[in-house]
Every structure is written in structure tokens, then in C-alpha cells.
Amino acid sequence: MTHLIRILFLLSLFTGGAPAVAAPAPPASAPPAPVHQGDRIAITFVSDVRDNGPTSWFDSLDRPRTQDRTVLVQPVTGAGLWTSTLVYTSRAPRQRLTATLVSRGGFARCVVTVNDAVRDVRTVVRRGARVTCAP
């Protein structure tokens, strides 16, 4: 429980310490452009433990990929978190961006970017968290 409180505290620092308040919904906008050959994709997974459960994503040829045991190799200094990023250039005519991580801890986050523009960020905080980004 202490670890969860620490994570929630760190998250509050990233949001300026302000409590979450519901904001009005933004006006409807056009969906992001589809991903095509030559686009640079980055999928980042973050967890509060180094060794995690399965991950899944679509590779550069838009084929589904899975990994049963996922080790996040980069510590996030001072945050008690671990991260790894998969970067590739799409070689598919159309590219799916869905990515999933199952944490063996209590915190899971995924971030998907296309050509350095963030397409999706999701965070789940609970034991055995499963997070899916699907922009």
C-alpha cells in the first residue's frame, strides 16, 4: 500500500499537484491521420517493477507480436518506475498502433507516438494492471 501511495504522490507531482477536475469536453475534431509507410512509431511501456507480464503490439509490417515476459530496462530516476521504448519505421501501407502491457506490479502506462507526435497515453494504477493504448 505504501508503494501505491508513493506512485500516486509522484503522479500528483507530474500534474502540478492539483486535484483532477473534470474539464468540458473539447470540440469534436478530425481523427488523426492514418499511419503509413515511412512513419516513425515509438511505443513506450512504463511500470513500477522491472519484470512484467506479457506485452503485445503490431510490428513494422503490421503483424501482431507478443512477448510473454517483458523486462523494462531503463529506470526512471527518482520515480521508482521502469521503462522501455520500442522504435521502428513502418513498412506497412497502413499501420495499426494498438499496444498492451500487463504489469506484475501496481502501475502500468503506455505511450504511442507517430513521428514524435503523441497519439495515445494510458495509465492504470492497480495490482496486476493491464493497460492498452489504441489510438
Secondary structure, DSSP 8 states (H G I E B T S, - for coil): -HHHHHHHHHHHHHTTT-------------------TT-EEEEEEEESSSEE--EEEE-TTS-EEEESSEE--EEETTTTEEEEEEEEE--SSS----EEEE-SSSEEEEEEEETTEEEEEEEEESTT-EEEE--
